[in-house]
Amino acid sequence: MSSVATSEANTAFPIPANVFAETVTAVKHYTDRLFSFRMTRPQSFRFRSGEFVMIGLPNAEKPVYRAYSIASPAWDEELEFFSIKVPGGPLTEHLQKIKVGDTVLMRKKPTGTLVHDALLPGKRLFLFSTGTGIAPFASVIRDPETYEKFEQVILTQTCRENAELNYGRELVENTRNDELMSEFVGDKLLFHASATREGETRGHRVTTLIENGKLFSDLGIEPLNPETDRAMICGSMAMLREIEGLLQARGFEEGANNKPGTYVVERAFVD
């Protein structure tokens, strides 16, 4: 990579007022389409697991900001993000080239609907994701409160290719083995990963796996039940619509921060 590319994220434009300017501490590329990074966390910054923030780079007079779910839990001393690489994307074109030591801008107010406050109490929590939609759930499954509120937590991720599931696999394994989290998690956390272009789930989106019952038989659990189950959804627009339709047909009702329900969906990332 040229020196021009590596310095793109850190072109010396003044830091805008009323934003945090944080330092990148780690970057990991999973595929040519996906990467994660960690950065310092402002001491005053508070958020609820599952929320998102607006992030940008100091590479223009008026930086471009995009909504990014915080993938790290609220107790983490750093902030973690999981991103797609979009060729020609106004932000990701440059963000994918960041290095340790670079500066990332973050607006000060977190928000979002994928939070416990927007759900009614229940026994099982289903977290349905496609692609980088797993990011808010990376925060939720590492929050001890999740396991205090629910007896079982079922995380699903559907991607196109097997390699794109590695972030989720690492996440679940590390959460189960984490010194702090393992006592909360125990055997409560289940993970179902599927690739639509490879393996036995080829051609099967998560909606198909719900409808034909394979999701539940694979995990050895009962089908969806609005009396006991709660759900969070984050992913592509098509996936949001389809899973919402499946849930509503089964008697689930959408919740919000001011009116908790039996499922919530994040629409901030849908163009």
PAVEX-663224 format. One record per residue: x, y, z of N, C-alpha, C in turn; residue in three letters. Coordinates in pm, whole numbers, plus 50000, padded with zeros to 5 digits. Layout:
REM residues N
XYZXYZXYZALA...
This chain:
REM residues 271
500854988150000500005000050000500895012450000MET500555022549922501415034249911501335042950035SER502345051550051502345060550168501195070350158SER500755073350037499605082350020498365075950081VAL498165063050051496975055950102497005054950253ALA498175051850310498225049550454498015062350533THR498285073950470498125086350546496785093050520SER495965087050433494685093150398493815096050519GLU493805086550615492945088050732493425099150824ALA494655103450806495215113150900495675126050834ASN495055129950724495375142750664495075153750764THR495965163450773495875173250883494815183950860ALA493575180450879492495190150883492165192651031PHE491705204551065491375207051206490265197851255PRO490325194251381489275185951441488045194651462ILE486875190651409485675198951427485285200151575PRO484535210551605484065212551743483025202051778ALA482905199051905481875190151959481935175851909ASN483125171051872483295156851843484505151551921VAL484505138651946485685132252006486675128851895PHE487955130451922489005126051830489775115051901ALA489605102551854490165091051925491255084151842GLU492085076251909493235069851845492995055051821THR493255050551700493105036451663494145028151737VAL493715017351804494625008851882494824995051818THR493924990851728494054977751663493194977551537ALA493664970451434492904968551310493064953951268VAL491964947651229492044933851182491164932151058LYS491774927450949491034925050824490644910350817HIS489334907650799488834893850794488764888650652TYR488274896850562488194893250420488454906150341THR488364905350209488544917650130487324926750141ASP486304922250214485094930450233484844934750377ARG485534928450474485214930750615486454933150700LEU486334942550794487424944850889486854950351019PHE487634948951126487244954751254488374963651303SER488034973151388489084981351450488644985451589PHE489654988151670489424992851806490085006551822ARG489515014851909490105027951934489885031952080MET490595042252120490475047052257489045051652284THR488645051252410487295055352449487385067852535ARG486645078352499486655090352583486165087152724PRO486825092752824486455089552963485005092952994GLN484485103452931483125107952962482055100752882SER482455091952787481495085952694480755074152757PHE479425075252761478575064552814477595059952705ARG477325047052700476355041852603475735029052657PHE474605025252596473965012552629474355002352523ARG474644990152565475014979752469473944978652362SER474374978752234473454978152121473264991452050GLY473765002352109473585015552048474635018051939GLU474395028551858475355032451755475765046951771PHE476855050451703477345064351702477665068151558VAL477875080951536478305085851405479825087351409MET480525080851315481975082251312482425087251176ILE483615093551175484165099251052485685100051063GLY486295106450965487755108050963488105122750943LEU489235127151000489645141150985490355143550853PRO489715139650742490365140350611489705150350517ASN488865159150575488185169350494487745180850585ALA487485192350522487005204050597485695200450668GLU484795193550594483545188750653483555173550644LYS483955166750749484065152150745482735145250716PRO482805133850647481635125350623481455116350745VAL480235115850799479945107150913478955096350872TYR479135084450927478195073550905477865066851038ARG476675060951044476245054051167476965040651178ALA477595038451293478285025751320477875020551457TYR477415008251462477115002051591478405000151669SER478325002351798479474999651885479464984651914ILE480534977751875480584963251890481104959052027ALA481744968152096482264964952230481184966952335SER481294959852448480294961452555480534974252634PRO479524978352709479594991052782480724991452884ALA481194979552932482254979453034483664980152975TRP483784978852843485104978552779485784992152788ASP487084992152809487845004652818488095010852681GLU487925002752574488075007952438486755006352363GLU486715011752241485535010452155485915001952033LEU485024992751996485274983851883484194985751778GLU484594984851650483654986051539483944975151436PHE482914970851364483034960451262482464966451134PHE483254967051028482854974650910482994966850781SER482124970450688482234965450551483144975150474ILE483764970250367484574978850280483764981250153LYS483374993750130482594997050012483485004449912VAL483764998549796484585005649697483935018849659PRO484665029749676484115042849642483185048449748GLY482995041149860482135046249968482745058850027GLY481925069250052482465082050099483305080850227PRO482945071550316483735069650437484565056850432LEU483945045550399484665032750410485835031550312THR485755038750200486885038850106488185042850178GLU488055052050274489215056950350489385049650483HIS488245046650546488285040150677488985026650672LEU488825019350562489425005950552490955006550548GLN491515018450528492975019950520493605024650651LYS492795026150756493345031350881494375021850941ILE495285027751016496355020251083496355024051231LYS496995015751312497165018951454497845032551465VAL497295041051552497845054451571497085065251496GLY496255061251397495455071051323494325076551411ASP493755087651366492665094251440491325091351374THR490325088051456488945086251410488065096051488VAL487155102651417486245112151481484955105051522LEU484385109251633483125103251679482245114051742MET481025114851693480085124251755479725119351895ARG479275128551979479215125652122477975118252169LYS476925117652084475665111752132475375098052072LYS475385087552154474975074252106473455073152106PRO472915064652020471465062552018471185048751956THR469925044951951469575032151887468445024951957GLY467875015251886466715007751939467064993451981THR468274988751948468644974851981469154973952125LEU468284977952217468654978752358467624971552445VAL468044967152560467134959952650465924968352690HIS466124981552700465034990452744463844990052649ASP464074986152522462994986252423462264972852415ALA462674963152496462044949952496461334947052628LEU460214940052620459534935152739460344923452797LEU460194920552925460904909052983460514896052912PRO461444886652902461174873852838462164863352885GLY462074851352827462984840352866464124838252767LYS463804839652636464844837652534465004850352452ARG466254853552416466534865152332467164860352202LEU466474862852090467004859751957467634872251897PHE468854870851846469574881851783469814877951637LEU469024883451545469104879751404469964889851327PHE471034885151262471904894451189472334889051054SER472604898350962473294894950838474514904050828THR475634898650779476844906550758477314914150881GLY477594927050861478084935250973476954938851071THR475734934451041474624936351135474844929151267GLY475894920651272476224913951398476854923551499ILE477334935151453478084944351539477364948151669ALA476114952951664475464956451791475304944551885PRO475174932651825474984920651907476304916051969PHE477424920151907478734917651968478814924952102ALA478134936252110478044943852235477054937252331SER475874933852278474794928152362475214914952427VAL475894905952350476224892852409477394893552507ILE478084905152510479164906852607478744915652725ARG477444917552738476894925552848476294916152953ASP476824916253075476274907453180474774908953200PRO474244921053177472804923553196471954914553105GLU472484911152987471764902652892471444889152956THR472404883853031472234870453090471474871053223TYR471374882953280470524884653398469064885553357GLU468824890853237467454892753188466894880453116LYS467774872353054467304861252971467974848153011PHE467194837252999467704823853032468524818052918GLU468234822752795468964817652679469094828952576GLN470284829752513470554840152413470984833052283VAL470224835352175470484828352048470914838651944ILE472194838251907472734847251806472784840251671LEU472234846551567472344840951432473024850951341THR473864845851253474484854351151474464847151018GLN474004854150916474024848850780474884857950694THR475834852150622476694859550529476694852150396CYS477364857850299477444851150169478444839650173ARG479634842650230480714832750228481144828950369GLU481684816950380482084811550509483074820350584ASN484054825950513485094834150577484504846650644ALA483344851150595482714863150651482094860450788GLU482024847650825481454843950955482504843351066LEU483774845451030484864843551127484834853551242ASN484414865851214484314875651322483334870651429TYR482174865751384481174860651477481644848351553GLY482334839351482482844827351548483854830851658ARG484774839751625485774844251724485094851051842GLU484134859551810483404866951912482754857652013LEU482024847451963481304838252052482294829952135VAL483344825152070484334817052143485014825252252GLU485404837552218486064846152317485134850152431ASN483854852052398482874855752502482674844252600THR482564832052546482384820252632483594817752722ARG484784821352671486024818652746486554830552825ASN485884842052812486354854052879486244852653031ASP487294857153098487354855653244486174862353313GLU485824874353267484714881753326483364875953285LEU483214873053154481894869553100481494854953122MET482464845753129482124831453131481174827753245SER481304834353360480414830953473478974835353447GLU478794845753366477434850153330476874841653217PHE477744838853118477294831952997476984817353023VAL477904810153089477694795853113477354788852982GLY476234781652979475804775052855474584782152794ASP474394794852831473214802352785473314807352642LYS474554808952590474744815052459474834804652349LEU473934805552249473954796752133474254805152008LEU474954799151912475324806351789475004797851667PHE474284803851571473994796851446474524805351332HIS475534799951260476154807151148475794800151018ALA475444807850916475124801750786475644810450673SER476164803650569476684810450449475784806950332ALA475234817150267474244814550161474864809450031THR476194811050016476814806649890477724794449907ARG477794789250028478694777850053478054768150152GLU478504755650147478134745850249476684741650245GLY476234735450355474884729650357473794740250361GLU474134752550401473104763150404473094771250275THR473834766750174473894773950047472484776649993ARG472254789249959470954793049905469884795250010GLY470214792650136469244794150245469534806550329HIS468654816250321468774827750410468184823950546ARG468424832350645467964829050781466444827750784VAL465754835350699464294834450695463844820350654THR464574814450558464274800650515464494791050631THR465584793250706465924784350817464914785350932LEU464284797050944463214798651044461964791350996ILE461614793650870460374787950816460394772750806GLU461574767150766461614752450753462014745550884ASN462284753750987462564748151120463994743851142GLY464854745051041466234740351052467014748151158LYS466744761051169467424769251270467234763151409LEU466014759251439465674754151572466154739751593PHE466024731551488466474717551501468004716951512SER468714725651439470174726051448470634729051590ASP469904737951657470294742351792469634734151903LEU468674725751865467964717551964467064725652055GLY466394735751995465524744452074464114745052014ILE463184750452091461794751852046461654763251946GLU460654762751857460414773851763460044786851835PRO459954797551760459644810851815458274811151883LEU458244818151996457004819252074456944833252135ASN455984841552094455924855452143455664856652294PRO455174845852355454934846252500456234846552579GLU457254839452527458504837952602459714844152533THR459604846752402460774850952325460774865852292ASP461974871352283462174885052240463204884752127ARG463164894552038464074894251923464604908051890ALA465844908351843466464920351787466914916951646MET466764926451553467104923951413468014935051361ILE469114931151294469984941051230470614934851106CYS470414941250992470974935850868470464943550747GLY470424936950634469994943350509468504946450514SER468084955650429466674959650425465774947850394MET466184939350298465364927750260465214918350379ALA466314916050450466284907050565465404912950677MET465524925950701464694932350806463224930150776LEU462834932950652461424931750614460924917450631ARG461744907950585461314893850588461184888650731GLU462194891650815462124886550953461014893651030ILE460864906651006459734913751069458414907051032GLU458244903750904457024897150858456804883850927GLY457874875950940457784862951008457394864751155LEU458014874651219457724876951362456284881851382LEU455864891451298454504896851312453454886051286GLN453734877251191452804866351162452674856851280ALA453694856751366453674848051485453214855451610ARG452774868051593452214875451706453174884451780GLY454364886751724455314895951787454944910451752PHE455264919751844454964933851821456224942251841GLU456424951851750457644959951755457674969051878GLU458844970151937459024978652053459894990752021GLY459944999952116460775011952103461205016052244ALA462145025452251462615029752382461485034952472ASN460505041652409459395047252489458195037952499ASN458255026452428457155016752435457695002752406LYS458194995852509458804982652488457844972752423PRO458414963852339457614953652271458314940252276GLY457934931252183458534917852184459654916352080THR459814926451991460994926551904461364940951871TYR462634942951835463104956151791463964954351666VAL464024965051587464774964851462465544977951450VAL466754977251395467524989651375467434993751229GLU466875005551206466675010351068467695021051028ARG468575025051119469475036251092470475033250981ALA470775020450956471815016950859471225013850721PHE469915014950708469265011150583469075023450497VAL469705023450379469605034950288468265035150216ASP
